[in-house]
Amino acid sequence: MDIITSGQNPRIKHLVALQQKSGERRKTGLFVVEGQREIQRCTEARGSIQTLYVCPEIMESSARQGNTEWAADINEGEGALDLCRRKCPDAEMICVSKAVYEKIAYRGGTEGVVGTARMPQNSLDNLEDTLCRGTGKGCTPLIIVLEGVEKPGNLGAVFRTADAAGATAVIVCDPLTDLYNPNLIRASLGAVFTVPCALASSQDTIAWLKERGISILTAQLQDSSLYYDTDMTRPTALIMGTEATGLTPQWREAADAHIRIPMLGHCDSLNVSVSAAILLYEGVRQRNERKGE
């Protein structure tokens, strides 16, 4: 296999553009996945990896240190390229030099493999088959809805929490960040691939939830009850906005209940990913308690 050794190679320049520019991602319908764990989760969940850029030298060196997802396979004698072909059999394989890989690696810890994948259709309609997933046993969805969250790290952390809590789905309304921003994928540890998600307007999401009888619980300080006094055993959507501006009036008006997390110090809000974790796990607690677990 030929090795790309120049950072000026057109394919390398395109890969860097996909990493750095949301407009390039939207135009091509492609995004970048870096790291063995993230690539494996993307492959298992969606099978959409199209191209792998592999540096065998870095992959094998990282494996010897024992701190990568595929370390055991390589340390047992499987070559880096053969392993990548086995993990992503439908992907095109491109070998790159160490210098080129260091140019395309977005994050500090290098694992020797970067992939490109095709964006899925993240529509509300595509969530229909997931409404009985995760903690939503017996078709009792537990959904996180985020309105206008703009920091990729926060959104990625919410996906990670949603995966851990077995949430049914994450719906991102009126997004101010790209769902496939590399920082978001990194912060989610690949959970952006494992948790069903949709992108939609707040108006469409409110209508979608109401049509399906899913209770809308808005997290807000004003005119609200403590979250643990609110029933989350029924089909539930937990709605959160940004720390700076909170939720827009349309959500507050559409809500079946307003809930709050008690703030006992000087601060009047928590990071949105922390709030999501508290509320999601309250939903898990209530449902397990009802089942006697």
Secondary structure, 3 states (H helix, E strand, C coil): CCEECCCCCHHHHHHHHHHHCHHHHHHHCEEEEECHHHHHHHHHHHCCEEEEEECHHHHHHHHHCCCCCCHHHHHCCCCHHHHHHHHCCCCEEEEECHHHHHHHCCCCCCCCEEEEEECCCCCHHHHHHHCCCCCCCCCCCEEEEEECCCCHHHHHHHHHHHHHHCCCEEEEECCCCCCCCHHHHHHHCCHHHHCCEEEECHHHHHHHHHHCCCEEEEECCCCCEEHHHCCCCCCEEEEECECCCECCHHHHHHCCEEEECCCCCCCCCCCHHHHHHHHHHHHHHHHHHHHCC
